[in-house]
Amino acid sequence: MNLQKKTLVFILFVFLSLDKTQAQSFSYDLQSAALSFDYSTLSNFTTPRTIPKAFTLNIRNSNRGKYNIFCKIVSNSNENFGNIPLNLFSIKVNSANFTITSSYYNSTILGLSDVLVGNVTGRARKTDTIFYDLILNPLSFDFGPDNYNYSFIFTVTEY
């Protein structure tokens, strides 16, 4: 009986230690809605469309509480990027569980290079959730019909 109590105390101590250790580290995870869409009507080619809360970013801050968020697109298709318009997608903040600079609520065109889509300071030891909308910009009529696949690459850097 005495041995079981010592083991139980040890296990509780390990969980408490892990929790305190994780509170000092910086981590994030990205979740995405199902992102499947088509351009099948005339209005799809001429009017922007928005997929609300297409991406959810959860960030657990360290003691620094300062980070940048970047995003870019990568084509997974066999198509040469020279044939794909670079202004196809934009992104903007939909909402966050804290006050984020209002400029990130404006849409930003994504390209092949990292684009700054968030800069956060003053969030030491807090957990942040940021929802991003994906905007499908109007598409040129010269874009050939086919299936195209893209990846959206998010990079979060603490500073």
Secondary structure, 3 states (H helix, E strand, C coil): CHHHHHHHHHHHHHHHHHHHHHHCCCEEEEEECCCCCCCCCHHHHHCCEEEEEEEEEEEECCCCCCEEEEEEEEECCCCCHHHCCCCCEEEEEEEECCCCCHHHHCCEECCCCCEEEEEECCCCCCEEEEEEEEEECCCCCCCCCCCCCEEEEEEEEEC
